[in-house]
């Protein structure tokens, strides 16, 4: 599940989170949402799986979408980082995400929670 060549080996951290796989009902809809909201790009591996490219031009993939009718929600909360929380919230809404917890403060900064078109809940945080 990687789009890297032998010369472009991604960095892996022992015991670190290396890959996150989401279950989704509709891969084209998931790709459209995450591309519009966050600028994510993908590699397709057939009709039921697509890999999520690492950000910033880094080699490899950070996760993937697996298409199934049995979407598993309410699992671990995936939290993304943003350098502009208000702009990211607007981008999530414009892409069709549902804000389930508007921006709030917590001891480390601010964040909001949203659900994607398949019902997966994620959060986005910023230190300011």
FENDA-V635531 format. One record per residue. SS is DSSP state (H for helix, E for strand, L for the rest). OMEGA is omega in radians with two decimals (999 if undefined). D_CENTER is the distance of its C-alpha to the mean C-alpha in Angstrom with 1 decimal. Layout:
# FENDA-V635531
ss | omega | d_center
SS | OMEGA | D_CENTER
SS | OMEGA | D_CENTER
This chain:
# FENDA-V635531
ss | omega | d_center
L | -3.11 | 16.3
L | 3.11 | 16.4
L | -3.09 | 17.3
L | 3.02 | 19.5
L | 3.14 | 23.2
L | -3.13 | 25.6
L | -3.06 | 26.0
L | -3.11 | 22.3
L | 3.12 | 21.4
L | 3.09 | 18.2
L | 3.08 | 19.0
L | -3.13 | 18.5
L | 3.12 | 19.4
L | 3.14 | 21.7
L | 3.08 | 20.3
L | 3.06 | 17.0
L | -2.99 | 13.6
L | -3.01 | 13.3
L | 3.11 | 10.7
E | -3.13 | 8.3
E | 3.12 | 9.1
E | 2.94 | 8.3
E | -3.14 | 11.5
E | 3.12 | 11.8
L | -3.01 | 15.1
L | -3.09 | 14.9
H | 3.11 | 13.0
H | 3.11 | 14.4
H | 3.11 | 13.4
H | 3.12 | 9.7
H | 3.14 | 9.9
H | -3.13 | 12.0
H | -3.05 | 9.9
H | 3.05 | 6.7
H | -3.13 | 9.5
H | -3.07 | 11.6
H | -2.99 | 9.5
H | -3.13 | 8.0
L | -3.13 | 10.0
L | 3.04 | 7.9
L | -2.91 | 10.5
E | 2.92 | 11.3
E | -3.14 | 14.3
E | 3.10 | 15.7
L | -3.10 | 17.7
L | -3.03 | 19.6
L | -3.05 | 19.1
L | -3.13 | 17.1
E | 3.01 | 14.6
E | 3.11 | 12.3
E | 3.12 | 10.9
E | 3.13 | 8.0
E | 3.02 | 10.2
L | -3.11 | 10.3
H | 3.03 | 10.6
H | 3.13 | 14.2
H | 3.11 | 15.9
L | -3.12 | 15.7
L | 3.03 | 16.7
L | -3.12 | 14.8
E | 3.14 | 11.5
E | -3.13 | 8.9
E | -3.14 | 7.9
E | 3.05 | 8.7
E | 3.06 | 9.4
E | -3.10 | 12.9
E | 3.12 | 14.9
L | 3.02 | 17.2
L | -3.09 | 19.3
L | -3.13 | 18.7
L | -3.13 | 15.3
L | 3.11 | 15.0
L | 3.13 | 13.9
L | 3.03 | 15.0
L | 3.09 | 14.1
L | -3.14 | 12.9
L | 3.06 | 11.0
E | -3.11 | 7.7
E | 3.11 | 8.5
E | 3.12 | 7.2
E | 3.04 | 10.4
L | 3.03 | 12.2
L | 3.10 | 15.7
L | -3.01 | 16.5
H | -3.14 | 15.3
H | 3.13 | 17.5
H | 3.13 | 16.4
H | 3.09 | 12.6
H | 3.12 | 13.8
H | 3.13 | 16.0
H | 3.10 | 13.4
H | 3.13 | 11.3
H | -3.12 | 14.7
H | -3.14 | 15.9
H | 3.10 | 13.2
L | 3.07 | 14.2
L | 3.12 | 12.1
E | 3.11 | 14.5
E | -3.13 | 15.0
E | 3.08 | 16.3
E | -3.11 | 17.2
E | -3.11 | 18.1
E | 3.10 | 18.2
E | 3.12 | 20.3
E | 3.01 | 21.7
E | -3.02 | 21.5
L | -3.13 | 23.4
L | -3.11 | 20.8
E | 3.14 | 20.1
E | 3.05 | 18.3
E | 3.00 | 15.2
E | 3.10 | 14.2
E | 3.10 | 12.5
E | 2.97 | 11.3
E | 3.10 | 11.0
L | -3.10 | 9.5
L | 3.10 | 12.3
L | 3.13 | 12.5
L | 3.08 | 12.8
L | 3.09 | 9.8
E | 3.07 | 10.1
E | 3.07 | 7.8
E | 3.04 | 9.5
E | -3.09 | 9.9
E | 3.06 | 13.0
E | 3.14 | 15.7
L | 3.14 | 19.0
L | 999 | 21.1
